[in-house]
C-alpha cells in the first residue's frame, strides 16, 4: 500500500494525534541495517556476549517448574519473583525499596508514557533537559504538554538555569508537572549530573514542590570514576525508571517504575488500560536467568567492552575530527555528544554521511524546541571496535567537507560584496 494514500479519516483523529511523531532513531534503522553502513546511530546494547544456551536453560527450568503460570495473565503490577530481583538490583545501587513500590513495565519506555498519562493535561508544563532523550520527548508529546527546556553542560543540567526557569514559571502562576532527568551517562549527551548539582536540584524540588522523574537506564554501566548516588537514593519522593534493556536484553521488553504509593496506584490503573499486564513469560525468564547466573560477572565484561569502544571513539575523534569540533567524554553508558560549528546542520549533512557509508543521529531530534542543529549523537555501544575508528574517519571527512564548502561560499560572497 502506498504511503501517500489519501487519508479519508483525517477529520476523525484526536488533536493529540498530530503530536505523535516517529523516532529519529527508529527512522534510521532501515538505512543503518545495511551491511555496508557503519552505524554510530542506534543505542543498541551489546547482546552478543549473552550465551544462548544459558538463556535456553533458564527458559526450560522456568517452564518445568511453573510453565502454566508463565503462559497465563499476571498481576498488573508485575510478577513478585521479578520484583524481588529488582529490590536486590536497586540495593546494589544504594536504593532501599519495597516490592510494593515497584511496577513492572514493558521497558522503561512504557514507564515514560504512563507517567505522562497520569500527570499531563494538554497545555501543562514539563521541564526537560536540552538536549533530552528523544524517546521521552515523543512519549510526552502525545499528551500535548508545553515543554520548558534547561541546558546541560559537562556536569549535567545547569542548576542556575533551572532555578531561573522555576522562578519565571512561579511569577506567571504556573507550576511544572515534573522535571525529567537522565542523570547518569546522559542520552544523548553522555554527561553525568554531579553530586553537588543533585543536592541543589533536590533542594529546588522542595522549595518549588517539583516532582522529579529520574530515568536511569545506564547507571550500572560505569567504566570510569566513582559511582554517584541516584536521586531516588537521596529522596524517596522521586519517580524512578529502570530497565533490563541495557543490563540484559532489550528483546525481553522489561523495565520497572518506582514511585510513592499514591502515584503508583494511578500508574497501575493507567497500565491496566494499556496492556493489562506485562508478559508473564518474559518476567519469569529474566527472573530465572538472573537467579542462575552471575549477572555481576557478565556486567563486568559488558562494561569492559563499552570502555574499550568508548576509548577507541574518543581517540579516533582526536585523530580525525577538525579542530572546530568538540565532544563530551563519558564515564559510562553508550554515547558521545559532538558539537560542530554553528553553520553546519547535521540533519542536512546526514545524507552526505550515509553516502559515505556512515550514520549518526542528528542533534535536533533531542531538543523540544527544535534547536541543536549543529550537534550529533555518536553511539559506541554496538559497532565492532575496528568499525568505530573507520566510521569516525569517514564522518570526519564529511564534516571537513562541510566546513570547506562553507568557507568557500563565504569567501566568494565576501569578494562579491567588495
C-alpha positions in Angstrom: 0.0 0.0 0.0 1.4 3.4 -0.9 2.4 5.6 2.0 0.9 8.5 0.1 -2.6 7.1 0.1 -5.3 9.8 0.7 -6.3 9.7 4.3 -10.1 9.9 4.4 -10.1 9.6 8.2 -8.2 12.9 8.8 -11.2 14.6 10.4 -11.7 11.8 12.9 -8.3 11.9 14.6 -7.9 13.4 18.0 -5.9 16.6 18.3 -3.1 14.8 20.1 -2.6 12.5 17.1 -0.8 15.5 15.4 1.7 15.4 18.3 2.6 11.7 17.6 5.9 11.5 15.8 8.2 8.9 14.6 11.5 8.5 16.5 14.5 9.9 14.6 16.5 6.8 15.8 13.9 4.4 14.5 13.7 6.2 11.2 17.4 5.4 10.6 17.2 1.7 11.2 16.3 0.8 7.6 19.5 2.6 6.5 21.8 1.6 9.3 20.9 -2.1 9.0 22.6 -2.2 5.6 25.9 -4.2 6.0 27.9 -1.6 4.1 26.9 1.3 6.5 28.8 1.7 9.8 26.2 2.8 12.2 27.1 5.2 15.0 23.4 6.0 15.4 21.4 3.4 17.3 22.0 2.9 21.0 21.8 -0.9 20.7 23.1 -2.8 23.7 25.8 -5.3 23.0 24.0 -8.6 23.4 26.5 -10.9 21.6 28.1 -11.6 24.9 25.0 -13.4 26.2 25.4 -17.2 25.9 22.2 -18.5 24.2 22.5 -21.9 25.9 22.2 -20.3 29.3 19.0 -18.4 28.2 17.6 -21.7 26.8 18.5 -23.5 30.1 16.8 -20.8 32.2 13.7 -21.0 30.0 13.5 -24.8 30.2 13.9 -24.8 34.0 11.3 -22.0 34.3 8.8 -23.9 32.2 9.4 -27.1 34.0 8.7 -25.6 37.4 5.9 -23.1 36.6 5.1 -23.3 32.9 1.3 -22.8 33.3 1.8 -19.6 35.3 4.2 -18.3 32.7 1.6 -18.8 30.0 -1.2 -17.0 31.9 -2.1 -13.5 32.6 -0.4 -12.0 35.6 -0.8 -9.1 38.1 -0.7 -5.7 36.6 2.0 -4.5 39.0 4.2 -7.4 38.0 5.4 -10.9 38.9 6.6 -11.0 42.6 9.7 -13.0 41.8 11.0 -10.4 39.4 10.1 -7.6 41.8 12.2 -9.3 44.5 15.1 -9.4 42.0 14.7 -5.7 41.3 14.8 -5.0 45.0 18.3 -6.6 45.1 19.3 -4.7 41.9 18.3 -1.4 43.5 20.0 -2.2 46.8 23.3 -2.6 44.8 22.7 1.0 43.7 22.1 2.2 47.2 18.4 2.4 46.9 16.2 0.8 49.6 12.8 0.0 48.1 9.9 -2.3 48.9 8.3 -4.7 46.4 5.1 -2.7 46.8 6.7 0.4 45.4 7.6 -1.3 42.1 5.6 -1.8 38.9 7.0 -3.9 36.1 6.6 -2.2 32.7 7.1 -3.1 29.1 10.6 -1.5 29.0 11.2 1.9 30.7 9.6 3.4 27.6 6.2 2.4 28.8 7.0 3.9 32.2 7.6 7.3 30.4 4.2 7.0 28.7 2.5 6.1 32.0 4.0 9.0 33.9 2.7 11.4 31.2 -0.7 9.7 31.1 -1.1 10.1 34.9 0.1 13.7 35.2 -0.2 15.6 32.0 -3.2 17.5 30.6 -2.9 19.5 27.3 -1.0 22.7 28.0 0.6 21.5 31.2 4.3 22.3 31.7 7.1 19.7 31.7 10.7 20.7 32.3 13.2 18.7 30.3 17.0 18.9 29.7 18.3 20.4 26.5 19.2 18.1 24.9 16.9 15.3 26.2 16.2 11.7 25.4 14.2 11.6 22.1 12.0 8.7 23.3 10.9 10.6 26.3 10.1 13.7 24.2 8.0 11.6 21.9 6.2 9.8 24.8 5.3 13.1 26.5 4.4 14.9 23.3 1.3 12.7 22.8 -0.2 14.3 25.8 0.2 17.8 24.4 2.4 19.4 27.1 4.2 22.7 27.0 8.0 21.9 27.1 10.4 24.1 29.0 14.0 23.3 28.3 17.0 23.8 30.5 20.5 23.5 29.0 23.2 21.0 30.0 27.0 21.3 30.4 29.6 18.7 31.2 28.3 18.4 34.8 24.7 17.9 33.8 21.7 20.2 33.9 22.7 23.7 34.8 21.0 24.3 38.2 21.1 28.1 38.0 19.2 28.0 34.7 16.7 25.5 36.2 16.1 27.9 39.2 15.5 30.8 36.8 13.0 28.7 34.9 11.2 27.8 38.1 11.1 31.4 39.3 9.8 32.5 35.9 7.0 29.9 36.0 6.1 30.8 39.5 5.7 34.5 38.6 3.3 33.5 35.8 1.3 31.4 38.3 2.4 28.2 36.6 3.8 25.0 38.2 5.6 22.4 36.3 4.1 18.9 36.5 7.6 17.4 36.7 11.2 17.6 35.8 12.5 14.8 33.6 16.2 13.9 34.0 18.7 11.3 32.8 21.4 11.9 35.4 23.8 9.1 34.6 25.7 8.9 31.3 23.0 11.0 29.6 21.3 10.1 26.4 22.3 11.8 24.2 24.9 14.0 25.8 26.9 11.3 27.7 27.4 13.6 30.7 26.7 12.7 34.4 25.0 15.0 36.8 27.4 15.9 39.6 26.8 15.2 43.2 26.8 18.9 44.1 24.1 19.6 41.5 22.0 16.6 42.6 21.8 18.1 46.1 20.9 21.5 44.7 18.2 20.1 42.5 16.6 18.2 45.4 16.6 21.5 47.4 14.9 23.3 44.5 12.4 20.4 44.3 11.5 21.0 47.9 11.3 24.8 47.5 9.1 24.7 44.4 7.2 21.4 45.2 8.7 20.0 42.0 8.2 16.3 41.1 11.3 14.7 39.6 11.3 11.8 37.2 14.7 10.0 37.2 15.4 7.8 34.2 18.4 5.7 34.9 18.9 3.1 32.1 22.7 3.3 32.1 23.5 3.5 35.9 25.2 0.1 36.1 27.4 0.8 33.0 30.0 3.0 34.6 33.5 2.3 33.3 35.3 5.3 34.8 35.2 7.3 38.1 33.3 6.6 41.3 29.5 5.9 41.4 27.2 8.8 42.5 24.1 8.0 44.4 20.9 8.1 42.4 18.4 10.9 43.2 16.0 8.2 44.4 18.6 7.0 46.9 18.6 10.6 48.2 14.9 11.3 48.2 12.1 8.7 48.3 9.7 11.1 46.6 11.4 10.6 43.2 9.8 8.6 40.4 12.5 6.2 39.2 12.6 4.3 35.9 14.9 1.3 35.4 15.3 -1.2 32.6 16.6 -4.6 31.8 17.3 -3.5 28.2 20.8 -2.2 29.0 21.9 -4.8 31.6 20.4 -7.9 29.9 18.4 -7.6 26.7 16.1 -5.1 25.0 14.3 -8.0 23.4 12.6 -9.0 26.6 11.0 -5.6 26.9 11.1 -5.3 30.6 11.6 -2.3 32.8 10.3 -1.0 36.2 8.9 2.1 37.8 9.3 3.0 41.4 7.1 5.7 42.9 5.4 6.8 46.2 2.3 4.7 46.8 -0.4 7.3 45.8 1.3 7.8 42.5 1.8 4.1 42.0 -1.9 3.4 42.3 -2.7 5.8 39.5 0.1 4.3 37.3 -1.3 0.8 37.8 -4.7 2.0 36.6 -3.0 3.5 33.6 -1.1 0.3 32.9 -4.3 -1.8 33.2 -6.0 0.2 30.5 -2.9 -0.1 28.2 -1.9 -3.8 28.4 -3.5 -5.4 31.4 -0.1 -6.9 32.4 3.4 -7.4 31.2 4.4 -10.7 29.7 4.3 -13.4 32.4 6.7 -15.5 30.3 9.5 -12.9 29.9 9.2 -11.8 33.5 9.8 -15.3 34.8 12.5 -16.0 32.2 14.6 -13.0 33.4 14.0 -13.9 37.0 15.3 -17.5 36.4 18.2 -16.3 34.3 19.4 -13.8 36.9 19.0 -16.3 39.7 21.0 -19.0 38.0 23.8 -16.8 36.5 26.4 -14.4 37.9 25.0 -11.2 36.4 27.7 -9.0 38.0 30.4 -11.0 36.2 28.5 -10.5 33.0 28.1 -6.8 33.6 31.9 -6.5 34.3 32.6 -8.0 30.9 30.0 -5.8 29.3 31.4 -2.6 30.9 34.9 -3.6 29.8 33.6 -3.8 26.2 32.0 -0.4 26.4 35.1 1.1 28.0 37.2 -0.2 25.1 34.8 1.1 22.5 34.5 4.5 24.1 38.3 4.9 24.2 38.6 4.0 20.6 35.9 6.5 19.6 37.5 9.3 21.7 41.0 8.6 20.3 39.5 8.5 16.7 37.8 11.8 17.3 41.0 13.3 18.4 42.9 11.9 15.4 40.4 12.7 12.6 37.9 15.4 13.6 38.7 19.0 12.8 39.7 21.5 15.5 36.4 23.3 15.1 34.6 20.4 16.6 34.3 19.4 20.3 32.7 16.4 22.1 31.9 15.0 25.6 33.9 12.4 27.3 31.5 10.0 29.0 32.4 7.9 32.1 29.9 5.2 31.2 26.8 4.5 29.0 26.6 4.5 25.3 27.1 7.9 23.8 29.4 10.7 22.8 27.8 14.1 22.0 29.6 16.1 19.4 29.3 19.8 18.6 30.2 21.2 15.2 30.4 24.8 14.0 27.0 26.6 14.1 26.9 26.9 10.3 26.6 23.1 10.0 23.2 21.5 10.1 23.7 17.8 11.0 20.2 16.9 9.7 21.1 18.2 6.3 24.6 16.7 6.5 23.2 13.2 7.2 22.5 12.4 3.5 26.2 13.0 2.7 27.3 10.9 5.6 25.1 8.0 4.5 26.5 8.3 1.0 29.9 7.8 2.6 28.6 4.7 4.4 28.4 6.1 8.0 25.4 7.1 10.1 24.7 9.1 13.3 21.7 10.8 14.9 21.3 14.5 14.2 21.1 16.7 17.3 17.8 18.4 16.5 15.9 15.3 17.4 16.9 15.7 21.0 15.6 19.2 21.6 12.0 20.0 22.4 12.4 23.5 20.9 13.9 22.4 17.7 17.4 23.6 18.4 20.6 21.5 18.3 21.1 21.7 14.6 24.9 21.6 14.8 25.1 18.6 17.2 25.2 14.9 16.7 24.9 11.8 18.8 27.6 9.1 18.3 27.0 5.6 19.8 30.0 3.4 20.6 28.0 0.6 22.2 27.2 -1.7 19.3 29.8 -1.4 16.4 32.8 -3.6 16.5 36.0 -2.0 17.6 37.5 -1.8 14.1 34.3 -0.3 12.7 34.3 2.6 15.2 37.7 4.1 14.1 36.7 3.7 10.4 33.3 5.2 11.0 34.7 8.2 12.7 37.3 8.6 9.9 34.5 8.6 7.3 32.4 11.0 9.3 35.4 13.3 9.8 35.8 13.5 6.0 32.1 14.6 5.7 32.5 17.3 8.4 35.7 18.7 6.9 34.0 18.8 3.5 31.1 20.8 5.1 33.5 23.2 6.7 35.4 23.7 3.5 32.3 24.3 1.4 31.0 26.9 3.9 34.3 28.8 3.8 34.5 28.6 0.0 31.0 30.1 -0.3 31.7 32.7 2.4 34.9 33.8 0.6 33.1 34.1 -2.7 30.3 36.2 -1.1 32.9 38.4 0.6 34.7 39.0 -2.7 31.4 39.9 -4.4 30.5 42.4 -1.6 33.8 44.2 -2.1 
